[in-house]
Amino acid sequence: MPTSGAVLVVTIEQGDEVIFGFFRYPEAVKDVNGRTVAETGLKGGWHLSGYVDSADPRYRRIVRLFAAAGYLQSEEDEFAGG
């Protein structure tokens, strides 16, 4: 379960919608006594959850901005380059 998060919903006039979620997860899973049961390996950082499969340049630009800011592990634009 994330400890905090933010969600961005982008909708265009035709009703197409893309949802981007930024979530922060705990560094460890703890039992009811507070003892660490397992490390998550996430180091408390923010993680982007989202998938965009749209040729709309506005959505693709948002993804490129997230990538340029360092929020994405990988990014592939299957619509670029014709």
For each residue, the residues with C-beta under 8 A, 3 or more apart:
1: 25
2: 5 23 24 25
3: 24 25 26
4: 23 24
5: 2 21 22 23 24
6: 21 22
7: 19 20 21 22
8: 19 20 21 22
9: 17 18 19 20
10: 17 18 19 20 58 59 62
11: 15 16 17
12: 15 16 17 56 58
13:
14:
15: 11 12
16: 11 12 54 56
17: 9 10 11 12
18: 9 10 50 52 54 59 62
19: 7 8 9 10 50
20: 7 8 9 10 48 49 50 62 66
21: 5 6 7 8 48 49 50
22: 5 6 7 8 46 47 48 49 71
23: 2 4 5 46 47 49
24: 2 3 4 5 44 45 46 47
25: 1 2 3 40 42 44 47
26: 3 29 30 40 42 44
27: 39 40 42 43 44
28: 36 37 38 39 40
29: 26 36 37 38 39 40
30: 26 33 34 35 36 37
31: 34 35 37
32:
33: 30
34: 30 31
35: 30 31
36: 28 29 30 39
37: 28 29 30 31
38: 28 29
39: 27 28 29 36
40: 25 26 27 28 29
41:
42: 25 26 27 45 47
43: 27
44: 24 25 26 27
45: 24 42
46: 22 23 24 71
47: 22 23 24 25 42
48: 20 21 22 66 71 72
49: 20 21 22 23
50: 18 19 20 21
51:
52: 18 59 60 62 63
53: 78
54: 16 18 59 60 79
55: 60 79
56: 12 16 59 60
57: 60 61
58: 10 12 61 62
59: 10 18 52 54 56 62 63
60: 52 54 55 56 57 63 64 77 79 80
61: 57 58 64 65
62: 10 18 20 52 58 59 65 66
63: 52 59 60 66 67 72 75 77
64: 60 61 67 68 75 77
65: 61 62 68 69
66: 20 48 62 63 69 71 72 75
67: 63 64 70 71 72 75
68: 64 65
69: 65 66
70: 67
71: 22 46 48 66 67
72: 48 63 66 67 75
73:
74:
75: 63 64 66 67 72
76:
77: 60 63 64 80
78: 53
79: 54 55 60
80: 60 77
81:
82:
